[in-house]
Amino acid sequence: MSVLPRHRRQHDGRSALASLGDAAAAVRFASVGDLALERGGVLPDVVLAYETWGTLNADASNAVLIHHALTGSSHVARGDTDVPGWWDALVGPGCPLDTDELFVVSINMIGGCYGSTGPSSIAPDGRPWGSRFPLITLRDAAHAERRLTESLGIDAFALVIGGSMGGARALEWAVTHPDAVRHCAVLAIGAASTAEQIAWAQPQVLAIRNDPHFADGNYYGGHTPDAGLGIARRIAHITYRSEAELGARFGRSAQPGEDPLSGTNASRGRYAVESYLDHKATSLAGRFDANSYIVLSDALMSHDVARGRGTLEQALAGVRAEVLVAAVTSDRLYLPEQSFELAAALPGDVPVHLVDAAIGHDGFLTEMGQLGALLDAHVFGR
Amino acid sequence: MSVLPRHRRQHDGRSALASLGDAAAAVRFASVGDLALERGGVLPDVVLAYETWGTLNADASNAVLIHHALTGSSHVARGDTDVPGWWDALVGPGCPLDTDELFVVSINMIGGCYGSTGPSSIAPDGRPWGSRFPLITLRDAAHAERRLTESLGIDAFALVIGGSMGGARALEWAVTHPDAVRHCAVLAIGAASTAEQIAWAQPQVLAIRNDPHFADGNYYGGHTPDAGLGIARRIAHITYRSEAELGARFGRSAQPGEDPLSGTNASRGRYAVESYLDHKATSLAGRFDANSYIVLSDALMSHDVARGRGTLEQALAGVRAEVLVAAVTSDRLYLPEQSFELAAALPGDVPVHLVDAAIGHDGFLTEMGQLGALLDAHVFGR
């Protein structure tokens, strides 16, 4: 395990890391060696990209690990950069995760495209992994990440936290490394990916695979399958929001200057909600690698904290962390009832905290006030 | 307006009509002439495919018009064929729509691929319409269909009925042709397509357009965009079912003989729910034309019975039919609350009947017992 110079970025083709812009300067890289995978095989010479905020105290008791969701990055907070992070209001000096007191770590998950070893990384044969990148589970990620955090001098985290896939990663940490997690916050996700969630992931992945530029995943150096990735993002984004939110924002309005009933089906103008989804699609395709989208989707679909560990109750019996479980009231993808099932199976009497929001699943990204209050009350006892 | 010989099938490439198999023998064709479209332009020489069951009585008072949904056909019931229809239990001798007493008509919507003029039909220049097929609204369809039903000697229907897009077609009939509809049954749809429904349609259409074989819609005679159409169907099918239904049927089970965590992302086995969706995709791609899917999706997204008619209440003020409004309790695509909005805006005191089913939107296709009971009680007074 060695910390690498910042210039080591094993990427070919479009570097998603570059889309971090000035924030990329905050990213560090560490080699964690060869990684034996849960389902067999070894991923050689794994590099993890990560960011930190604040200072680790003398007894290394103030460390917090934040896990990003499916298309997130390690850039949780702006820190010394000018680029806002995806939980900017939650992480910083004076914030609920107060970087004047805490040492916050966030790691880009293996398989991703923000600097950690993933399908766009260079394989030992000098070519990008592409379609040859192995199937990764959240458990694989937890093992690789532990090596990194130990190298940072952290034996145990005061808190491991995440929402959506980040929540699944946090939960997997609490089960896989019970002695390394004192508090665990599992937001907007249950104990395992469900048939519904697996179903929604499938057309997303297939839309990427069916893109004319996908080239069986070996598109680096050529055109990228942006249209397919954009379709995946549209599907996902709708599931991340609520019917009520889309209705209130867009209704049946036409995009200004366009007429959805003009011309032919191929040339007609757009409804406002279509323009909105176009924007979401373009935005993701401009910053994310399609192969990473597939690898991380499959990893998320593998989420089943009880796999190979008996019943769910048996699997969770060894958890030593105090677990904070929270769900978004209007979440239609990761249903609150799944958070209740998780809480009921955890040792002790674990309540479910409901984040009251109309937006849907994305409430775990938008409701910083409520999340901060939950952390204040139930983790930091403020 | 003339009834055409049955052999007139204006199709090139794969004939979806052929996928009706023996049922195709029951399909008749009628030319309804040039159709001036709601949004301008003329669709020349429109042919409508239709089926009938039973016999029109002397005063033509026993006619029922059944409208199919997005990918449906005129084959509502088996009739004299060996091929079950999509509402077989509802239509036939002794059924709630009793063909010993009623004369039942069902018409393939323009834009479709089951015999009516659509994008796979031959345009005046001798080539398939393909991408040149104009944008069609449900109002256009109602005008074309009225010409056909008048030619059959039907001035007014005892009942016009449909579910999902079929319900939208029925409602549009009751508003566009108020004197021609005595009862109208509007199942599992509201007064207009919502932002949510428009949002879901978009990635479906884009998945077809982005298929390598789509060729801008001019794929007839070559490979058809089956993969894209299959992706569209997967998205749609999930929205047609409920989370609970998918969960109860499939959970996280692997497809027998396959391992979702084996191999690479490209080669892994499937979850059972993925295999199920694959089957739904293959099935539709084997029987439906991708351009028709786009044309009819856009027609359904155009659904807004109040367009150009003032407020919804004003638009519905002229309805003379007794309207039966029903919604499926677990429908997450066409929400029951949208049926309540429609009912509240209709003249008089119109209740909403709830079809109690866990399956989701598709309850309008599966809950024949409840639908039959509603028709018995509220249309036929049995």
Chai-1 contact restraints between the chains, C-beta under 6 A:
chainA,res_idxA,chainB,res_idxB,connection_type,confidence,min_distance_angstrom,max_distance_angstrom,comment,restraint_id
A,R39,B,L261,contact,1.0,0.0,6.0,A-B,restraint_1
A,S131,B,A266,contact,1.0,0.0,6.0,A-B,restraint_2
A,P134,B,T264,contact,1.0,0.0,6.0,A-B,restraint_3
A,L135,B,T264,contact,1.0,0.0,6.0,A-B,restraint_4
A,L135,B,N265,contact,1.0,0.0,6.0,A-B,restraint_5
A,L135,B,R268,contact,1.0,0.0,6.0,A-B,restraint_6
A,A192,B,R252,contact,1.0,0.0,6.0,A-B,restraint_7
A,T194,B,G247,contact,1.0,0.0,6.0,A-B,restraint_8
A,A195,B,L246,contact,1.0,0.0,6.0,A-B,restraint_9
A,A195,B,G247,contact,1.0,0.0,6.0,A-B,restraint_10
A,A195,B,F250,contact,1.0,0.0,6.0,A-B,restraint_11
A,A195,B,G251,contact,1.0,0.0,6.0,A-B,restraint_12
A,A195,B,V273,contact,1.0,0.0,6.0,A-B,restraint_13
A,E196,B,E243,contact,1.0,0.0,6.0,A-B,restraint_14
A,E196,B,L246,contact,1.0,0.0,6.0,A-B,restraint_15
A,I198,B,Y271,contact,1.0,0.0,6.0,A-B,restraint_16
A,I198,B,V273,contact,1.0,0.0,6.0,A-B,restraint_17
A,A199,B,I238,contact,1.0,0.0,6.0,A-B,restraint_18
A,A199,B,L246,contact,1.0,0.0,6.0,A-B,restraint_19
A,A199,B,V273,contact,1.0,0.0,6.0,A-B,restraint_20
A,Q202,B,E274,contact,1.0,0.0,6.0,A-B,restraint_21
A,Q202,B,L277,contact,1.0,0.0,6.0,A-B,restraint_22
A,P203,B,I231,contact,1.0,0.0,6.0,A-B,restraint_23
A,P203,B,R234,contact,1.0,0.0,6.0,A-B,restraint_24
A,P203,B,I235,contact,1.0,0.0,6.0,A-B,restraint_25
A,L206,B,I231,contact,1.0,0.0,6.0,A-B,restraint_26
A,A207,B,A207,contact,1.0,0.0,6.0,A-B,restraint_27
A,A207,B,I231,contact,1.0,0.0,6.0,A-B,restraint_28
A,N210,B,A227,contact,1.0,0.0,6.0,A-B,restraint_29
A,P212,B,P212,contact,1.0,0.0,6.0,A-B,restraint_30
A,A227,B,N210,contact,1.0,0.0,6.0,A-B,restraint_31
A,I231,B,P203,contact,1.0,0.0,6.0,A-B,restraint_32
A,I231,B,L206,contact,1.0,0.0,6.0,A-B,restraint_33
A,I231,B,A207,contact,1.0,0.0,6.0,A-B,restraint_34
A,R234,B,P203,contact,1.0,0.0,6.0,A-B,restraint_35
A,I235,B,P203,contact,1.0,0.0,6.0,A-B,restraint_36
A,I238,B,A199,contact,1.0,0.0,6.0,A-B,restraint_37
A,E243,B,E196,contact,1.0,0.0,6.0,A-B,restraint_38
A,L246,B,A195,contact,1.0,0.0,6.0,A-B,restraint_39
A,L246,B,E196,contact,1.0,0.0,6.0,A-B,restraint_40
A,L246,B,A199,contact,1.0,0.0,6.0,A-B,restraint_41
A,G247,B,T194,contact,1.0,0.0,6.0,A-B,restraint_42
A,G247,B,A195,contact,1.0,0.0,6.0,A-B,restraint_43
A,F250,B,A195,contact,1.0,0.0,6.0,A-B,restraint_44
A,G251,B,A195,contact,1.0,0.0,6.0,A-B,restraint_45
A,L261,B,R39,contact,1.0,0.0,6.0,A-B,restraint_46
A,L261,B,S302,contact,1.0,0.0,6.0,A-B,restraint_47
A,T264,B,P134,contact,1.0,0.0,6.0,A-B,restraint_48
A,T264,B,L135,contact,1.0,0.0,6.0,A-B,restraint_49
A,N265,B,L135,contact,1.0,0.0,6.0,A-B,restraint_50
A,N265,B,I294,contact,1.0,0.0,6.0,A-B,restraint_51
A,N265,B,V295,contact,1.0,0.0,6.0,A-B,restraint_52
A,N265,B,D298,contact,1.0,0.0,6.0,A-B,restraint_53
A,A266,B,S131,contact,1.0,0.0,6.0,A-B,restraint_54
A,R268,B,L135,contact,1.0,0.0,6.0,A-B,restraint_55
A,Y271,B,I198,contact,1.0,0.0,6.0,A-B,restraint_56
A,V273,B,A195,contact,1.0,0.0,6.0,A-B,restraint_57
A,V273,B,I198,contact,1.0,0.0,6.0,A-B,restraint_58
A,V273,B,A199,contact,1.0,0.0,6.0,A-B,restraint_59
A,E274,B,Q202,contact,1.0,0.0,6.0,A-B,restraint_60
A,L277,B,Q202,contact,1.0,0.0,6.0,A-B,restraint_61
A,I294,B,N265,contact,1.0,0.0,6.0,A-B,restraint_62
A,V295,B,N265,contact,1.0,0.0,6.0,A-B,restraint_63
A,D298,B,N265,contact,1.0,0.0,6.0,A-B,restraint_64
A,S302,B,L261,contact,1.0,0.0,6.0,A-B,restraint_65
